[in-house]
């Protein structure tokens, strides 16, 4: 594609116990533009379409959704080594007008000393009209850990 443009395709399968979502299988097609693309950073924004099927208990639904996303990554390979990633998506319903979902994922990996890392991650999900009809509209979680490379 032209200079800073790219095309992506993804196949995803996900579940979410907070939304009582047993399975969402998605096929996503999108284009994106790289605002920054260097050895140490990537800033990318784009949009496209998601075609998915959701299963929740006895309920099943096919959806067509738009998808608008922003991705940022930072790579520092000098000591200390640092890797940071952020991905955020706004997903408005097209076949189920009025439905809006949001997905945010971020993670950090920081070298404390040679080959020993502190790692952390955070995710946030929002769905204003979950298929199951539950009153819960947000789900989030975090993790912190240590890693040692052999």
C-alpha atoms as an extended CHARMM CRD file, in Angstrom:
* protein
*
       150  EXT
         1         1  UNK       CA              0.0000000000        0.0000000000        0.0000000000  PROA      1               0.0000000000
         2         2  UNK       CA              1.1440000000        3.6190000000       -0.2890000000  PROA      2               0.0000000000
         3         3  UNK       CA              3.8770000000        4.8670000000        2.0120000000  PROA      3               0.0000000000
         4         4  UNK       CA              2.4390000000        4.8340000000        5.5520000000  PROA      4               0.0000000000
         5         5  UNK       CA             -0.7600000000        2.8610000000        4.9450000000  PROA      5               0.0000000000
         6         6  UNK       CA             -1.3510000000       -0.7900000000        5.7770000000  PROA      6               0.0000000000
         7         7  UNK       CA             -4.1900000000       -3.3110000000        5.6580000000  PROA      7               0.0000000000
         8         8  UNK       CA             -4.9530000000       -5.8070000000        8.3940000000  PROA      8               0.0000000000
         9         9  UNK       CA             -7.1180000000       -8.8380000000        8.8190000000  PROA      9               0.0000000000
        10        10  UNK       CA             -7.7740000000      -10.6120000000       12.1120000000  PROA      10              0.0000000000
        11        11  UNK       CA             -9.6830000000      -13.6540000000       13.2800000000  PROA      11              0.0000000000
        12        12  UNK       CA            -10.5610000000      -13.5230000000       16.9820000000  PROA      12              0.0000000000
        13        13  UNK       CA            -12.3150000000      -15.7480000000       19.4910000000  PROA      13              0.0000000000
        14        14  UNK       CA            -13.0810000000      -14.3330000000       22.9140000000  PROA      14              0.0000000000
        15        15  UNK       CA            -15.1750000000      -14.9560000000       25.9860000000  PROA      15              0.0000000000
        16        16  UNK       CA            -16.1670000000      -12.7470000000       28.9230000000  PROA      16              0.0000000000
        17        17  UNK       CA            -17.7070000000      -14.0860000000       32.1220000000  PROA      17              0.0000000000
        18        18  UNK       CA            -18.7160000000      -10.6060000000       33.3730000000  PROA      18              0.0000000000
        19        19  UNK       CA            -20.9200000000      -10.0900000000       30.2990000000  PROA      19              0.0000000000
        20        20  UNK       CA            -21.9530000000      -13.7850000000       30.3530000000  PROA      20              0.0000000000
        21        21  UNK       CA            -20.5570000000      -14.0340000000       26.8390000000  PROA      21              0.0000000000
        22        22  UNK       CA            -19.7620000000      -17.6630000000       26.0520000000  PROA      22              0.0000000000
        23        23  UNK       CA            -18.1150000000      -16.9330000000       22.6900000000  PROA      23              0.0000000000
        24        24  UNK       CA            -17.6300000000      -14.0630000000       20.2700000000  PROA      24              0.0000000000
        25        25  UNK       CA            -15.9540000000      -15.1330000000       17.0250000000  PROA      25              0.0000000000
        26        26  UNK       CA            -14.9510000000      -12.2220000000       14.7980000000  PROA      26              0.0000000000
        27        27  UNK       CA            -13.4700000000      -11.5820000000       11.3840000000  PROA      27              0.0000000000
        28        28  UNK       CA            -12.0230000000       -8.0740000000       11.1190000000  PROA      28              0.0000000000
        29        29  UNK       CA            -10.8260000000       -6.1760000000        8.0510000000  PROA      29              0.0000000000
        30        30  UNK       CA             -9.2440000000       -2.7360000000        8.4920000000  PROA      30              0.0000000000
        31        31  UNK       CA             -6.8410000000       -0.1740000000        7.0910000000  PROA      31              0.0000000000
        32        32  UNK       CA             -4.5130000000        1.9770000000        9.1630000000  PROA      32              0.0000000000
        33        33  UNK       CA             -2.1310000000        4.8820000000        8.8080000000  PROA      33              0.0000000000
        34        34  UNK       CA              1.2510000000        5.0260000000       10.5740000000  PROA      34              0.0000000000
        35        35  UNK       CA              1.7870000000        8.5200000000       11.9660000000  PROA      35              0.0000000000
        36        36  UNK       CA              5.0540000000        7.4220000000       13.5880000000  PROA      36              0.0000000000
        37        37  UNK       CA              7.0490000000        4.3820000000       12.5160000000  PROA      37              0.0000000000
        38        38  UNK       CA             10.6170000000        4.1940000000       13.7460000000  PROA      38              0.0000000000
        39        39  UNK       CA             12.9520000000        1.7590000000       15.4950000000  PROA      39              0.0000000000
        40        40  UNK       CA             11.6660000000        2.9370000000       18.8650000000  PROA      40              0.0000000000
        41        41  UNK       CA              8.0210000000        3.9600000000       18.3320000000  PROA      41              0.0000000000
        42        42  UNK       CA              4.8680000000        3.1590000000       16.4250000000  PROA      42              0.0000000000
        43        43  UNK       CA              1.7330000000        5.3300000000       16.3830000000  PROA      43              0.0000000000
        44        44  UNK       CA             -1.0320000000        3.9410000000       14.2210000000  PROA      44              0.0000000000
        45        45  UNK       CA             -4.7180000000        4.8240000000       13.7540000000  PROA      45              0.0000000000
        46        46  UNK       CA             -7.2560000000        3.1160000000       11.5620000000  PROA      46              0.0000000000
        47        47  UNK       CA            -10.7110000000        1.8250000000       10.9620000000  PROA      47              0.0000000000
        48        48  UNK       CA            -12.6290000000       -0.9890000000        9.3910000000  PROA      48              0.0000000000
        49        49  UNK       CA            -15.3840000000       -3.5160000000        9.9030000000  PROA      49              0.0000000000
        50        50  UNK       CA            -15.9780000000       -6.4760000000       12.1830000000  PROA      50              0.0000000000
        51        51  UNK       CA            -18.2900000000       -9.3450000000       11.3360000000  PROA      51              0.0000000000
        52        52  UNK       CA            -19.0030000000      -11.4650000000       14.4020000000  PROA      52              0.0000000000
        53        53  UNK       CA            -21.2390000000      -14.0560000000       15.9930000000  PROA      53              0.0000000000
        54        54  UNK       CA            -21.9790000000      -13.9450000000       19.7000000000  PROA      54              0.0000000000
        55        55  UNK       CA            -23.2050000000      -16.8180000000       21.8500000000  PROA      55              0.0000000000
        56        56  UNK       CA            -24.5760000000      -16.2760000000       25.3550000000  PROA      56              0.0000000000
        57        57  UNK       CA            -26.4380000000      -19.1700000000       26.9140000000  PROA      57              0.0000000000
        58        58  UNK       CA            -29.3300000000      -19.9650000000       24.5370000000  PROA      58              0.0000000000
        59        59  UNK       CA            -28.9470000000      -16.6240000000       22.7230000000  PROA      59              0.0000000000
        60        60  UNK       CA            -27.0630000000      -16.2200000000       19.4420000000  PROA      60              0.0000000000
        61        61  UNK       CA            -26.6070000000      -13.1240000000       17.3130000000  PROA      61              0.0000000000
        62        62  UNK       CA            -24.7270000000      -12.0870000000       14.1770000000  PROA      62              0.0000000000
        63        63  UNK       CA            -23.3530000000       -8.5410000000       14.1400000000  PROA      63              0.0000000000
        64        64  UNK       CA            -21.7460000000       -6.1080000000       11.7460000000  PROA      64              0.0000000000
        65        65  UNK       CA            -19.7640000000       -3.4410000000       13.5580000000  PROA      65              0.0000000000
        66        66  UNK       CA            -17.5050000000       -0.5760000000       12.6570000000  PROA      66              0.0000000000
        67        67  UNK       CA            -14.1280000000       -0.4210000000       14.3330000000  PROA      67              0.0000000000
        68        68  UNK       CA            -11.9740000000        2.6330000000       15.0010000000  PROA      68              0.0000000000
        69        69  UNK       CA             -8.6280000000        2.0590000000       16.6670000000  PROA      69              0.0000000000
        70        70  UNK       CA             -5.4710000000        3.6420000000       17.9810000000  PROA      70              0.0000000000
        71        71  UNK       CA             -2.2390000000        1.7760000000       18.6930000000  PROA      71              0.0000000000
        72        72  UNK       CA              0.9660000000        3.0640000000       20.2770000000  PROA      72              0.0000000000
        73        73  UNK       CA              4.1410000000        1.1070000000       21.0040000000  PROA      73              0.0000000000
        74        74  UNK       CA              7.4220000000        2.2190000000       22.5410000000  PROA      74              0.0000000000
        75        75  UNK       CA             10.5900000000        0.1150000000       22.3680000000  PROA      75              0.0000000000
        76        76  UNK       CA             13.7620000000        1.0500000000       24.2520000000  PROA      76              0.0000000000
        77        77  UNK       CA             16.5000000000       -1.5240000000       23.7210000000  PROA      77              0.0000000000
        78        78  UNK       CA             19.2050000000        0.2650000000       25.7130000000  PROA      78              0.0000000000
        79        79  UNK       CA             19.6510000000       -0.6130000000       29.3510000000  PROA      79              0.0000000000
        80        80  UNK       CA             17.1280000000       -0.6080000000       30.9030000000  PROA      80              0.0000000000
        81        81  UNK       CA             15.0790000000       -2.3250000000       28.2150000000  PROA      81              0.0000000000
        82        82  UNK       CA             11.4790000000       -1.0470000000       28.1510000000  PROA      82              0.0000000000
        83        83  UNK       CA              8.5110000000       -2.1130000000       26.0320000000  PROA      83              0.0000000000
        84        84  UNK       CA              5.1380000000       -0.3660000000       26.2740000000  PROA      84              0.0000000000
        85        85  UNK       CA              2.0290000000       -1.1370000000       24.2040000000  PROA      85              0.0000000000
        86        86  UNK       CA             -1.4000000000        0.4990000000       24.0900000000  PROA      86              0.0000000000
        87        87  UNK       CA             -4.3680000000       -0.4830000000       21.9290000000  PROA      87              0.0000000000
        88        88  UNK       CA             -7.7740000000        1.1790000000       22.1310000000  PROA      88              0.0000000000
        89        89  UNK       CA            -10.8390000000        0.4550000000       20.0030000000  PROA      89              0.0000000000
        90        90  UNK       CA            -14.2610000000        2.0570000000       19.6660000000  PROA      90              0.0000000000
        91        91  UNK       CA            -16.7120000000       -0.4310000000       18.1340000000  PROA      91              0.0000000000
        92        92  UNK       CA            -20.1180000000        0.9940000000       17.1760000000  PROA      92              0.0000000000
        93        93  UNK       CA            -22.8250000000       -1.4410000000       16.1000000000  PROA      93              0.0000000000
        94        94  UNK       CA            -23.9970000000       -1.1320000000       12.5020000000  PROA      94              0.0000000000
        95        95  UNK       CA            -26.5120000000       -3.9860000000       12.3950000000  PROA      95              0.0000000000
        96        96  UNK       CA            -27.5770000000       -3.3400000000       16.0020000000  PROA      96              0.0000000000
        97        97  UNK       CA            -27.8010000000        0.4480000000       15.9570000000  PROA      97              0.0000000000
        98        98  UNK       CA            -27.1640000000        2.1150000000       19.3140000000  PROA      98              0.0000000000
        99        99  UNK       CA            -24.8320000000       -0.5580000000       20.6000000000  PROA      99              0.0000000000
       100       100  UNK       CA            -21.3020000000        0.6320000000       21.4030000000  PROA      100             0.0000000000
       101       101  UNK       CA            -18.3780000000       -1.3930000000       22.6580000000  PROA      101             0.0000000000
       102       102  UNK       CA            -14.9220000000       -0.2760000000       23.7650000000  PROA      102             0.0000000000
       103       103  UNK       CA            -11.7730000000       -2.3620000000       24.2110000000  PROA      103             0.0000000000
       104       104  UNK       CA             -8.5630000000       -1.0340000000       25.7760000000  PROA      104             0.0000000000
       105       105  UNK       CA             -5.4090000000       -3.0940000000       26.4020000000  PROA      105             0.0000000000
       106       106  UNK       CA             -2.0810000000       -1.8570000000       27.6680000000  PROA      106             0.0000000000
       107       107  UNK       CA              1.0740000000       -3.5530000000       28.9170000000  PROA      107             0.0000000000
       108       108  UNK       CA              4.5090000000       -2.5590000000       30.1580000000  PROA      108             0.0000000000
       109       109  UNK       CA              7.6990000000       -4.5870000000       30.4410000000  PROA      109             0.0000000000
       110       110  UNK       CA             10.6220000000       -2.9110000000       32.2680000000  PROA      110             0.0000000000
       111       111  UNK       CA             14.0830000000       -4.4040000000       32.8010000000  PROA      111             0.0000000000
       112       112  UNK       CA             15.0300000000       -3.9570000000       36.4670000000  PROA      112             0.0000000000
       113       113  UNK       CA             18.4820000000       -5.4760000000       35.9850000000  PROA      113             0.0000000000
       114       114  UNK       CA             20.0820000000       -7.7940000000       33.4220000000  PROA      114             0.0000000000
       115       115  UNK       CA             17.4500000000      -10.2480000000       32.1280000000  PROA      115             0.0000000000
       116       116  UNK       CA             15.0530000000       -9.5890000000       35.0710000000  PROA      116             0.0000000000
       117       117  UNK       CA             11.8290000000       -7.7300000000       34.2150000000  PROA      117             0.0000000000
       118       118  UNK       CA              8.8060000000       -6.2040000000       35.8980000000  PROA      118             0.0000000000
       119       119  UNK       CA              5.6810000000       -6.7270000000       33.8050000000  PROA      119             0.0000000000
       120       120  UNK       CA              2.2400000000       -5.2290000000       34.1060000000  PROA      120             0.0000000000
       121       121  UNK       CA             -0.9360000000       -5.1940000000       32.0490000000  PROA      121             0.0000000000
       122       122  UNK       CA             -4.4050000000       -3.6680000000       32.1530000000  PROA      122             0.0000000000
       123       123  UNK       CA             -7.5380000000       -4.3500000000       30.1260000000  PROA      123             0.0000000000
       124       124  UNK       CA            -10.8720000000       -2.5460000000       30.0480000000  PROA      124             0.0000000000
       125       125  UNK       CA            -14.0340000000       -3.6040000000       28.1900000000  PROA      125             0.0000000000
       126       126  UNK       CA            -17.3230000000       -1.7190000000       27.8710000000  PROA      126             0.0000000000
       127       127  UNK       CA            -20.5440000000       -2.8710000000       26.2160000000  PROA      127             0.0000000000
       128       128  UNK       CA            -23.6720000000       -0.7430000000       26.5580000000  PROA      128             0.0000000000
       129       129  UNK       CA            -25.9470000000       -3.5910000000       25.3240000000  PROA      129             0.0000000000
       130       130  UNK       CA            -24.4850000000       -7.0100000000       26.2130000000  PROA      130             0.0000000000
       131       131  UNK       CA            -26.2310000000       -9.8580000000       24.3940000000  PROA      131             0.0000000000
       132       132  UNK       CA            -27.0720000000      -11.6190000000       27.6800000000  PROA      132             0.0000000000
       133       133  UNK       CA            -28.9350000000       -8.5370000000       28.9700000000  PROA      133             0.0000000000
       134       134  UNK       CA            -26.9260000000       -8.3960000000       32.2140000000  PROA      134             0.0000000000
       135       135  UNK       CA            -26.7770000000       -5.0850000000       34.0910000000  PROA      135             0.0000000000
       136       136  UNK       CA            -22.9600000000       -5.1500000000       34.0130000000  PROA      136             0.0000000000
       137       137  UNK       CA            -21.5420000000       -2.9040000000       31.2860000000  PROA      137             0.0000000000
       138       138  UNK       CA            -17.8310000000       -2.7690000000       32.1830000000  PROA      138             0.0000000000
       139       139  UNK       CA            -15.1340000000       -5.3130000000       32.8720000000  PROA      139             0.0000000000
       140       140  UNK       CA            -11.5120000000       -4.6410000000       33.6950000000  PROA      140             0.0000000000
       141       141  UNK       CA             -8.5130000000       -6.4160000000       35.0980000000  PROA      141             0.0000000000
       142       142  UNK       CA             -4.8600000000       -5.9810000000       35.7950000000  PROA      142             0.0000000000
       143       143  UNK       CA             -1.8270000000       -8.1450000000       36.3660000000  PROA      143             0.0000000000
       144       144  UNK       CA              1.6840000000       -7.5650000000       37.6790000000  PROA      144             0.0000000000
       145       145  UNK       CA              4.5060000000      -10.0690000000       37.5000000000  PROA      145             0.0000000000
       146       146  UNK       CA              8.2050000000      -10.7190000000       37.2710000000  PROA      146             0.0000000000
       147       147  UNK       CA             10.0550000000      -12.3650000000       34.3990000000  PROA      147             0.0000000000
       148       148  UNK       CA             13.5350000000      -13.7790000000       34.1240000000  PROA      148             0.0000000000
       149       149  UNK       CA             15.1450000000      -14.6280000000       30.7570000000  PROA      149             0.0000000000
       150       150  UNK       CA             17.5300000000      -17.5730000000       30.6480000000  PROA      150             0.0000000000
